[in-house]
Amino acid sequence: QTMKSLETKLPSNIFMRVHRSYIVNIGQIKAVVGNSIEIVESGQPKHIPIGKNYKEDLITIIENNKL
């Protein structure tokens, strides 16, 4: 299955593609640090890169949802 097909199957109000290799749950984003986002997985912080093609949309969603 391709990332594009997976992206279309997931609800867009919950999940967002942030990199060509990553789709994340928007509600799990804890911080934006430079060109990466921080989420917490199994109690440990994890940094996921933000692709340059996805950053503007991500920032807009964060601002609109006040995450």
C-alpha positions as CSV (number, residue, x, y, z in Angstrom):
1,Q,0.0,0.0,0.0
2,T,1.3,3.4,-0.9
3,M,1.5,6.3,1.6
4,K,-0.9,8.3,-0.7
5,S,-3.5,5.6,-0.6
6,L,-3.2,5.2,3.1
7,E,-3.5,9.0,3.5
8,T,-6.8,9.0,1.6
9,K,-8.2,6.2,3.8
10,L,-7.5,7.9,7.1
11,P,-9.7,10.7,8.4
12,S,-8.1,14.0,7.5
13,N,-9.4,15.8,10.7
14,I,-7.3,13.4,12.8
15,F,-4.3,12.4,10.7
16,M,-2.0,14.5,8.5
17,R,1.0,13.7,6.3
18,V,4.0,15.7,7.5
19,H,6.7,14.1,5.4
20,R,6.8,11.7,2.5
21,S,7.4,8.9,5.0
22,Y,5.3,9.9,7.9
23,I,1.6,10.4,8.7
24,V,0.8,11.5,12.3
25,N,-2.1,11.9,14.6
26,I,-2.6,15.6,14.9
27,G,-3.6,15.3,18.5
28,Q,-0.3,13.7,19.4
29,I,1.8,16.6,18.3
30,K,3.4,18.1,21.4
31,A,5.7,20.7,19.8
32,V,7.2,22.0,16.6
33,V,10.9,22.2,16.9
34,G,12.6,23.7,13.8
35,N,11.8,21.4,10.9
36,S,10.5,18.6,13.0
37,I,7.6,17.8,15.3
38,E,7.7,16.2,18.7
39,I,5.3,13.4,19.7
40,V,5.5,11.2,22.7
41,E,5.6,7.4,22.1
42,S,5.7,4.9,24.9
43,G,6.6,7.8,27.3
44,Q,9.6,8.9,25.2
45,P,9.7,12.0,23.0
46,K,10.2,11.3,19.4
47,H,11.1,13.8,16.7
48,I,9.6,13.4,13.2
49,P,10.9,15.5,10.3
50,I,8.5,17.9,8.5
51,G,8.8,17.9,4.8
52,K,9.1,21.3,3.1
53,N,6.0,20.6,1.0
54,Y,3.9,19.9,4.2
55,K,5.2,22.5,6.6
56,E,2.9,25.4,5.6
57,D,-0.3,23.2,5.8
58,L,0.9,21.8,9.2
59,I,1.4,25.3,10.6
60,T,-2.0,26.4,9.4
61,I,-3.7,23.4,11.1
62,I,-1.8,24.0,14.3
63,E,-2.8,27.7,14.4
64,N,-6.4,26.9,13.5
65,N,-6.7,24.2,16.2
66,K,-4.5,26.0,18.7
67,L,-2.4,22.8,19.3
